[in-house]
Amino acid sequence: FRRAHTLTVLFILTCALGYVTLLEETPQDTAYNTKRGIVASILVFLCFGVTQAKDGPFSRPHPAYWRFWLCVSVVYELFLIFILFQTVQDGRQFMKYIDPHLGVPLPERDYGGNCLIYDAGNGTDPFHNIWDKLDGFVPAHFFGWYLKTLMIRDWWMCMIISVMFEFLEYSLEHQLPNFSECWWDHWIMDVILCNGLGIYCGMKTLSWLSLKTYKWQGLWNIPTYKGKMKRIVFQFTPYSWVKFEWKPASSLRRWLAVCGIIFVFLLAELNTFYLKFVLWMPPEHYLVLLRLVFFVNVGGVAMREIYDFMDDPKFHKKLGQQAWLVAAITATEFLIVVKYDPYTLTLSLPFYITQCWILGIILVLTWTAWRFFIRDITLRYKEIRRQKQEHRHEKDKCLSNGDGHSALLDEPNGSKPRERKL
């Protein structure tokens, strides 16, 4: 039935597209016809994928919604592969086919400079530095971290990623000018206010979702209109709830998986800024916003698939398809950045930054070796020694009668006593 339904939808869509092309006279503009043909091909592929792709872990608001984003992931990955195989100049000029205003080098905004919170020299507005930093990216930071918290579902992981990204901005401000920010912009506005408040609201939402009763009833079985409206709204909440317990220190496998998740998150965050830089896209362009919306939808599915694979490998024997696509997209975006501007990426880090990163890596590796190798060997040695001591104590207790003399037992034939061998 599902295949028949798919063929029917594809047949109707193909007939509709053909009918439209027959009614109008085909323009002689090659670029316009090419774009229109590509868009129509993508629509047909999305229609096929929405009805035929494999279902993911989420079923609300509808499985077709998540199948749609899976197919969008495939289209986006193919687009990235196409851009990767172009020359730098052709790739940047190709963006003009999407938006004629693109393909032009844009100056990067520097958020550093005067870092005085209260500028006494400015009599008109001493707090002008703060107001200059309060732009549209402040609510974007908040909502972004609110949604990331709903994806990760762990307070510690979110805070680590938030703080680590600020360290990355410190480390890479010599490559991208907009990474240069004031200290209070890094730690007060970003980490504490925007990111911290978003993580807090996200954790409160997760607490509500974990305490909510998931008992569903059919819409037409609800007698009141208020109940029907409430049921429609709850359609956009999860069908059931799974609490993420990452437990990174429980085993080496989970520790490496959590480190890999944090690495991919940070790389995807950096790709956002570097792609804008190498493809000449302004930060407020709608393509940047669409990419963030895309990652919000596919990232939640990918995180659930990763957690299921880690938590229950016997039932989930393979990593989910959306997780693989997100990893491939992140890697392809990084390859585009490397190809389009290798000079910027190869700018050497300042010496003190290099020292800090080497020290951090050494500390992480040292803790890993101690926690999963040295500590286990030490605990195993202590356990073996404890078992030997208990065995020796039980042996001495059996050999002694309580006053320090050996226990003598009469032989059954009444002859001279002998010591029992234990």
Secondary structure, DSSP 8 states (H G I E B T S, - for coil): -HHHHHHHHHHHHHHHHHHHHHHS---S-HHHHHHHHHHHHHHHHHHHHHHHS---S--SS-HHHHHHHHHHHHHHHHHHHHHHTS-HHHHHHHHHHH-TT-SS------B-S---SS-TT-SS-TTHHHHHH-STHHHHHHHHHHHHHHHH--HHHHHHHHHHHHHHHHHHTTT-GGG-B-HHIIIIIIIIIIIHHHHHHHHHHHHHHHHS------GGG--SHHHHHHHHHHTTS-SS-------TTS-HHHHHHHHHHHHHHHHHHHHHHHHHHHHT--TT-HHHHHHHHHHHHHHHHHHHHHHHHHH-TTT--S--HHHHHHHHHHHHHHHHHHHH-HHHHTS---HHHHHHHHHHHHHHHHHHHIIIIIHHHHHHHHHHHHHHHHHHHHHHHHHB-SSSSB-EE--TTS-S-EE---
